[in-house]
């Protein structure tokens, strides 16, 4: 026997189900699809950034002078076989390229010599300045662009533009 309270709930449930609509449910899209249109406007190209690799001895077009035992001058090619020298020359070339607004490949290597600088000014002292006296290994790099010569002195951390009027070279380059 069904209790009267549950019976009333059961009858109401059956009645509400019978009275409800039995139409099938249809899913309607919430957004309308838009058909793409063709336009005559072209999309501008995005500029790409190109990185210039460091120069290698095999990439240089500088003629190699003969090296004899009496000479203390080494060719740019022989010095640039040293990866540190090649990197420092590349940094100097990029600096000249920025100054002259030329591509790096248009900056010509004239001379690269290893030096033992006598103080931390790297042979490019500023007037009225004092510098710590210590031997510093580095290079003297001479580059050419737009019929101008550019001189740089380096250690293994810095590339310093050197004014020829203030340039002080040690007695002889390092072999």
Number of C-alpha atoms within 10 A of each C-alpha: 4 8 7 9 8 10 12 11 11 12 10 12 11 10 11 10 10 10 8 8 8 8 6 6 6 6 6 7 7 6 6 7 7 6 6 6 5 6 6 5 6 6 6 6 6 6 6 6 6 6 6 11 9 17 19 15 17 9 10 15 10 14 10 12 12 9 12 9 6 6 9 14 20 20 18 24 22 14 20 22 13 12 14 16 23 20 17 25 26 21 17 27 28 20 17 24 17 12 10 15 10 14 14 22 15 14 22 18 23 16 19 25 23 22 24 22 27 19 17 16 22 29 22 22 17 13 7 5 7 11 12 9 11 12 13 17 16 24 27 25 26 21 19 17 20 10 6 8 15 21 20 25 27 27 22 13 9 14 20 18 16 22 14 12 7 12 17 16 16 13 10 12 17 16 12
